[in-house]
Amino acid sequence: MQKEYDIIIIGTGTAGRTLAGRAESSGLKFAIIDSREYGGTCPLRGCDPKKVLANVSEATDWNNRLIGKGAGTKEPLNIDWPSLIKFKRTFTEGYPQETEKVFADMGIDMYHGRAYFENENTVIVGKYTLKGKYIFLATGSKPRKLSIPGEEYLTTSEEFMETEKLPAKIVFVGGGYISFEFAHIARRAGAEVLILHRSEKPLGGFDSDMVDLLVKASETASIGVLVNRPVVAVEKGSNGFLVRTEYKTEAGPETQTFNADMVVNGAGRVPDLEDLHLESAGVKAEKKGIIVDKHMRTSNPCVYAGGDCTAEGIQLTPVATLQGEVAAANILDGNEAEADYTGIPSAVFTIPVLASVGSSEEKDYEKYKVIFSDRSNWNTTRRTGLQFAASKVILDETNDRIVGAHILGPHAEEAINIFAMAMRLGLRASDIKKMVFTYPTICSDIRYMF
């Protein structure tokens, strides 16, 4: 069965939903496709449900670290894991149906199934052949394959968030934000936790000094972090799993094994492009994803792309929103809108939180003024009972502009937005210093971070 549309969207995640939101006002005929439940990664199996788990672990930890300081329970609190998972599901269970209702109310035709290109402007999904004047790819990302023996025994982050009973001993493979966030959650829930990272520095893309402090905070919380430990195999035994690493020493290659009740793949995510048959549409892609220009247009002028499936920007929900907005403007109004990635903040929701915006490259620091502050003894840190907190601000003294900012500590994910705003709007450091913030808050600390 063949149908024709003005715009076909593949993927109902953040980028796809953003473009779909223009359907009603545009008066154009839209179709949207997804091979999974409608809604995408962030609200169903990513940042939103993860934050529910992180908030409960933070509340539990807050109570426990204030015992003996005039607050907290007599005995340390424990997380009721089954109840937490049940609570988490209240945020996700009805979302797909709600999303479909919104699309239906906007007059968007919906399809379920794995879509692929037949030619430059036609996709196949199930028994349907859909031809579009424009096609928007928003297929998102999926867990990175490790291509090691025993990979079938690995648990994904999505599966971890559906685990009814938390195992006693968990090994996280990879030292990215997925592993660190879930390791902190699992540790506060009582599990024994170990992170195995293949190279020297975990949390690539974040400032090295801040990462070092976060690793110390993790180890203080009894979270093991081992670097230069690439996992080469996972074996299943009668009492769980055996995780095998292989690393180099001066004496030669060494093997080390670790026992676990669960092994979580936290080695990052890659664009979900398999089976799309991009070559049939003349859409070029590389390892990082679909190649797009500043207008979010692919090598096929009829096809646009946005979100985690593209090679541009960081894999973040706000970036997917931005790219969806740019693509919508260009498809509907002509190619004039451009994606601006200035001042995009990110955060690792550990305890404490690590947040960052702008440059984190050591080579850049040589050109600018770097202001590091150990904030562990500042009142905003001490009153929360946290041991580790710091900030690093990167300034271009030639024009008083903020080049980068990195914050570790309580409410860092909120404070970083001030720096992000300054960078995106072109404000000077002196402009921020003129601000009058509510006191005492993390934002009132910002003036002293410069």
N, C-alpha and C positions, 0 to 999 in steps of 0.2 A: 504494500500500500504506500503510495507516494503523496507527500504533502509539501507545501511550500510556505516559507516564513520569511519575514523581514530579518529577524534575528534569532539564531539558535544558540542557546547557552548550554555548554557541557560542564556540569558541576554545579552543585547547589550550596557550596561553601560561601565564605565571606565575599570573595570577588564576584562570584556568580550572582549571589543575592543582591549585591550592590547594583549591578547592571539591570537585573530583573526589576528592581524597584522603580525603574524609569518606564516600565511597560505601559502602565495605565495612562500616564500623562503624555506619552509619545503618540498614542493612537496606532502604533504599529503592531503587527502580529508576531508574538513571541512564542518560542518553544523552549523548554528547559528539560535537561536529561540528567539522571544520576544513576549509577550502578548500585548505590547503597541507599540507606535511609536519607531522606531529604534533610539538609541542614549543614552538612559538611563536618570537618574535623573539629574546629574550635568549640562549638556549642555541645557536640555530642561525645567526642572522644579525645578532646585536647584541652586547651587552656581553661575553659570555663569549669568543667567538672574537676580538673586538676586543682584549680584554685579553691574549690570546696574542700578537698582533702587537705590542701596546704593550710587553709584557715583554721581547720579543726586541730591540726598538729601544732600550729602556732599558738592557739589558745591553750592547749594542753601544756606546751612547753613554757608559756608565759607563767601559768600557774606554778609550775614546778620550780622555775628559777627564782620565783619570789617567795618561796617558802622560807620562813625565818627572817623575812624582811618586812613583816607587818601585813603580809597578804598570803594568799595561797592556802591550800588545804593542809591538814595535819600530815597526811601521807601523800606522796606523789600521785598525780592522776594518771590513769591509763586510758588509752583510746579503745572504745568499744568498736572494733573494726566492722563487724557485720552491720551495726547500726549506722556507722559512717557511710558504708557503701549504699545502704538503703536510703539515707538522706541525700547522697549524691545523685541517686537515680531520680529523685523528685525534680531535679534540674534538667534531666535529659529525656525522660520517658515520653512526655507528650510533645516534645519539640518537633519531630518530623511531621506529625499530623497538623500541628499549628502552622508549620511552614507551607505545607501543601494547601492549606485553607487560604493562606495569604495569596499564594500564587493563583489559586482558582478564582478568588475574588477580583484579582487584577486581570483575569481573562487570559492567563498564560496556559498553553497546552503543556501537560506534563507527561514525561515518558520515563520508564524504569528499565534499566539495562545498560550493558556495556556498549558504548557507541564507538564507531570507527569511521574513518573517511573512506568514501568511495571515489571521490574526485575533489577538485579544488573548492567546491561549494556544496557538497552533498555528503551527508553522514547516514550510516545505517545503524539502527537500534532495534534489535529484535526483528519483527516482521515489517518494520516501517522504514521507508526511505524518505529522508527529510532534506529538502533543498533550501538553503538559506542565502539571502542577499549578503548577510554578514554572519559569521560564526565566531563566538567567543569561547575560548578554552579556559576553563577554571577548574581543572581536574585535581588540583591540590597535590599532596605528597603522600608517601607511604614509608614504612620503616625500611632502612637501608639493609640490604642483604649482606651477610658477612662471608658467605661462600666458604664455610668451614664444615668439617664433619660434625654431625650432631646439631646442625642449625635448627632442625625441626623441634628440638627440645626447648628452644628459646621462647620466652614470653614477651609479647609486645607491650608497650605502654598502655595500649587500649585494653588488652587482656588483664594487665595488672590492676587497672581501675575497676574491673569487674570481679576480681578475686573475692570470693565469699569469706574465706578464712586465710588470714595472712600467715605465710610460712615463717618458721623460726629463723631460717638462715637464707639470706638472699644475696646473690652476686649480680652486680650490674656491669654489663659489658659496654665500655665506652665512657669517656669522661666529659660528655656534653651536658647541656642543661637538663635534658630529660633524666639522665642518671642521677645528677645531683639533686634535683627537685624530689624525685621519688625516693631516693635514698634517705633524705631528711624526713620525709613523711613516714617511711617504713620504720626508721629508727625510733621516732617519737611514738610509734605504735608498738614498740617492743621487739622488733626484729633485729637480729644481728646482720649487719650490712657491710658489704665490701664493694668498692668501685675499682675496676681494672681498666686502666687507660693505656692505649697502645704506644703513645709517644710521651715526650717529656712534659708537655704542658697541657693540662686539662682546660676545658672551657675556652677553646680557641675563639678569638674575636673579642675577648674581654681583657682588660688591663692585667698584666702579669702580677703586679704587686697586690692588686685587689684579689686576684685568684689565689695567690699564696696565702693571704689572710683567711679567705674562705675555706681553703683546705685545712688550715689550722683550726678554724672554728668547727669544721666537720669532724676532724680527728678528736677534738675536745669533747664532742658529742658521741664519741665512740663509733664514728663512721670511718672505716678503713678506706684509704685512698692510695693505690699503688700505681705509679706511672711506669712507662717503658715495659708494660706487661701485655703485649698483644695476645689475645685469646686465639688459639689455633684449633681447639676442638672442645666439644662438650659430649660427655659420655653419660649414659643413663645406667645407674646401678640399682641395687635392691633397696637402698635407703636414700635415694635422691639422685643428685647429679655430681659429676666430677668435671670441673672446669680446668682445662689444661692451657697454660701459657708457655711461651717460649721467648727467651730474651737473650741478648748478647752480653757477655762479660769479657774481661781481659783473658780469661782462661778458655773462652769459647762459648758456644750456645749452651744455655741452661734451661731446664724445664722445671716448672713449678705447678703444682695442682692445688685446687681448692674445692672443698665440699660445699654443696648448696642444696637447699630444698626447692629453690626456684632460681632460674637464671633469666635475667631481663635484658633484652636487647635495647640498650640506650645509646646505640652508635649513630644516632641521627636519622634524618629522613631524606628521601630523594624524590624528585618529581615523579608523579604517577602518570607515565606516558605510554606504558606498555599496551600493545594492541590497538593503539589509536590510528596506526597506519598513516603517520604524519607525512611520509614520503608521497602518498597518493594525493595529498593536497598541496605539495610543494612547500611544506612548513619545515623550516630548518630548526634543529635542536642540537644542543651540546650536552656534555655531562651534567652541567648545572641546571639545564632545563631548556625550555623553548626560547629561542632568540627573538627578542622584541626591540623595537626602537623606542624613542622617547615618548611616542604616542601610543605605546602598547600594541603596535601593529607588527605582525610577523612578516616573514618573507613572502607570504601570500597576502596581497592587499585586502582580500575579503575576510581574512582571519585575524582576530586579535586574541591576546592572551593576558591573563593576570593571576596574581596569587602565587602559591608555592610551586606551581608547575613551570614558572618562567625562570630564566637565568638572571633576571634583574632584581635587585633589592634583597633584603633579608627576609627569611621565612617567618613573618610576623603577621598577625591579624590586621593591625593598622595599615601595614604595607599593602595587604590584599585589598583592603577597603579603598586605599588611595588609588591603586591600579585599576580597580573596578570603576571608580569615579572617572578617571582619565579616559579609560576605554569607552565608557558610556558617552562622555562628552564628545569624543572624536567620532564615534559611530553615528551619533544622532545629529551632531552639529558641525561636523567637518574637522579635519585634523589640525586643530590649533592648540589643544590642551597638551601639556607635557608633564611627565611624572617628575616631581621634585623630592628627592630623598634627603634633603637637608634636615638635620635635627630629628631623626627618628630614634626614639629611646627604646631600650630593651631591658629586661630584668630577669634574673634567676631567682625564683621564689623559694629560696632556701631559708634557713634560720642562722644568721641574719640574711636579709635580702641583699643581692648584689645588683646594682642598676648602672646603666651606662648609656652614653650618647656621644656621638662624634668619634674622634680619633682615639685608637687604643694601640697604635703602632709606635714601638720604641724609636724607630727612625724619625718619626715626626717630632718626637719630644725634644730632639736636639735643636730644632729650629725655634722652639717656643719656651715660654716660661711655664715650668711645672710646679704647682703648689700642692704639696702633699700634707695632709693633716691626720694625725692619729687621733681619732675621736673617741677612743675607748673610755676616756675619763670625762668626757663632756656629759653634762647633766642629762641630755636627751638619751644618752646611751645607758648611763648608770641607773636611771630610774626604771628602765625596762629589765634590768638584771643581766643584760648581755655583756659579754667580755670583749667582743671584737667589733670595731667600727672604725672607718677611715674614709677619707675623701681625697680625690686627686682632680685638680682642675687644670686644664691646659689652656693657656692664654697666648694670643698673638699680640705682643706688646706694641707692634707697629700701628695697630688700629684698634686696640682694646677689645678685640673680639674673642669670644669663647670658641675654642677649637674642639674641645672635648671635656667631658666630665664623667667621673666614676665615683659612685657612692656605695659603701658597704655599711649596713647598719639598719636600725629600726626605721621603717617608713621610707626607705631609700627609693622604692618604686614610685612614691608620690613626689619626693623632692626633685628627682631627676627631670620631671616634667617642666620645672622652672627653667632649668638649663636648656632643655630641648626647645622650649618656647623662645628663649633668647636667641638661640642659634637659627631657628627657622625664620624669625622675624627680623633678624639682623641687629638685635639690641647689643649694646656694649656692656662690658662688665660693670662699668660705672653706673649704667642705667639700673642694673639689678641691685647694686649697693644702695640706690636711692629708695628702693622699695621698703615699705613698712609692713612687716608680716605680723600675724598674730603670734603672741609669745606666751609661754614657751612652747615652741613647736619645732619640728625638724626643719621647716622652711625658715624659721628665724635664725637657724644655724648657718644658712647659706651665705650671709654676708661675711661670716668668719671663715668660710672655706676658700675665699680668694686670697 
